[in-house]
């Protein structure tokens, strides 16, 4: 009997050992095989991207996606300092020559290694007028691009360009693979960069999903497996999404919503003075805005402080032609002409221009933050003080961009991408050949100052030039520079390591973690 029991137990144990899922042995094995949870970060934004081709797009909504999909030779860190990106290092043997040494082993999302030929191709594409790249102004003085070897490229300039390194940080100067451009015609609906994330899925007006680039060239980055952009036009809903945990980060610009967020102990509000600029500009080729007196009158009807308070709930700072945060260059408003309200003088200028009873005109804007509806409403009310009837032409975002590109407006409220480097911001915006001179402004004196400033390499001389330029632009008023809004991000409790850049760039998502 004992022998039978021993035999039964022996057989039973052998069977249990042989069964991989049996009892404790199976539970331990299941536990060992359990995959770690995906690290997913969800970002809420109020606008859809209008395309992803870094050489073509201008909208901030597109740029914030491109931040994570592409790289440039150099980038800006959180202190707006130029630091390496695709370039390991660079040399400037003279003020007409820049030599960049590329990091080796960097791969595009299609698996091919990036080389100096890709830099040459990308810059030549940007410089080609048929591309219509807003980045062309940044490198217009580059007359030769020479590949010295697989990982070295030399840029030769026709004349000194003091802003070149800063300009090269622009997303518009991202490096792209030629074969993908030729395959698709452009990169508006696809993304094949070298960035920390790769485009996986794009549902227009809903979401964009990016997955971790396993070959990213920064060791240990990204920390996340997936980033999802969710388009939620209502900023109050963005805040609700962070509160509920459906969103981890939200870009919120409405000052009233930010104030609510600041009173919630469960979430974090990160704020940083911005270098972007809200503008109110005119098509200077169309009547009545081809008359400088009309533009000057409007400038003297604008109260910047009131606009910041009413449209931004105080979350910004009034500025002139150079972003106020660029303290090295920006003149205070008190030193610039036509920046204080003066209704009587404004009315006299209108009368001298032939409009003693004012006139009506349209302001193109959009209900999204970038489209500036709230700002346009305040301006509309302010212009009544000098007898002007401003009608708001409120269009949806895609139409707004199309009107912007085609210069199809009398007046328009915008949010312009600023810079701490005056040449980078002002040349492309207001030089007669500027890539985003949507105001069609052409002025010999302004051109001369802009040309001089970009070629000067002595800081004191440049300062004198840009001081004169700021005064001239304020006087001729092709565009009224209103204020620089704060950069605001609302973070949920899972987010760690996110850092802001003053231009809104989301690069530091690359080093952000989510902690459950």
Secondary structure, DSSP 8 states (H G I E B T S, - for coil): -HHHHHHHHHHHHHHHHH-TTSHHHHHHHHHHH------EEEEEESS--S---TTT---HHHHHHHHHH---SEEE-TTS-EEESSEEEEEEEETTEEEEEE-TT-B-TTS-B--HHHHHHHHHHHH-GGG--GGGGGGTTEEEEEEEETTEEEEEESS--TTHHHHTTSGGG----HHHHHHHSSSSS----SSSEEEEEEETTTEEEEEE-TT-SSTT----SEEEEEE---HHHHHHHHHHTS-SEEE---HHHHHHHHT-TTSEEEEE----EEEEEE-TTSTTTTSHHHHHHHHTT--HHHHHHHHHTT-EEE--SS-TT-TTT---GGGSTT-S--HHHHHHHHHHTT-TT--EEEEEEESSTTTBHHHHHHHHHHHGGGT-EEEEEEE-HHHHHHHHHTT--SEEEEEE---SSHHHHHHHHHSTT-TT-TT----HHHHHHHHHHHH--SHHHHHHHHHHHHHHHHHH-SEEEEEEE-EEEEE-TTEES----TT---GGGGG-EE--
